[in-house]
C-alpha cells in the first residue's frame, strides 16, 4: 500500500497546494475527474490543453497553474491536470518514476511481450506525460485488459486486489443527476444519459442492466482497451486516428453483446 486511502487530501503529498483552496481535494477526486479544478479547453496557445500537452516542465507547470473553480466532488470534468497531479503523488509516495513503478508492478509480472515506452515532457525534467504518451503493442494492452477482466489475478498470482479492480471500474450509482452537466457536447451527453455511460477511476464505462457493466480505457486517437466482465472478453484497438468511426466504444459494446 503506497497511500492510506483514496480519501486522503492531495495536500498530504503536494504541500505546495496548501493555502490555495485545495485542502478538501482528495486522491479520489483526481481519479474520478471531479476535483473542481479549473480547466479551459482549446484557446490555442493560451488554453490548458496546450499547457498540459506541450509544457517542457509539466511538474512545475501543473503546480503553478492549477486553481480551484468548483466544490470538489460536485461535478465531473475531464481535465489533464488530474493525471499530472496523480503522477506527482505517485512519484512522491513510491520514490520512483511512474514508468519505473509500472514496469516493476505490472509490466514484468505480466511478462509483457515487447518493451514499451512513455513519452516525457523533456530530457531535462523527464516527467511522464500522464495525460497521454504511453506506447505499447496491442498484445500487451490486451494483457493489461485481461488482468482487469480476471479481477487483478494473473496466472494464479494476485497482482492487483479484487477490491481495487471493482472500485476503480464499477459505476458510482450515487452521483446526482447534474454530475455530468458541464458537457454540452451532444455525443458526450448521449453517452452519459441516453447510453447509460459513466466515468470512474480513469476508466469510462457502460452499465449493463441493474448490476453489470463494461469498462474501457480510451486514447486520444481512438485507442481502446475494452473489457466486458459479463461477456468475459477484452477488445483492443491500436491506431493513429479514429478512422471513419465516431464511437468505437458502441461498436465494442455491440460486439460483446453478441458473444
Secondary structure, DSSP 8 states (H G I E B T S, - for coil): --SS-TTSBGGGT-GGGTTTT-TT-BHHHHHTT-S-B------GGGSHHHHHHH-S-HHHHHHHH--B-S-TTS-----HHHHHHHHHHHHHHHTS-HHHHHIIIIITTTT-SS--EE-BS-TTT--B-TTS-EE--HHHHHHHHHHHHTTTEETTEESS-HHHHHHHHS--TT--TTTTTT---HHHHIIIIIT-EEE-SS-EEEEETTTEEEEEEE-TTS-EEEEETTTTEEEEE--SS-TT-S-HHHHHHHHHHT-
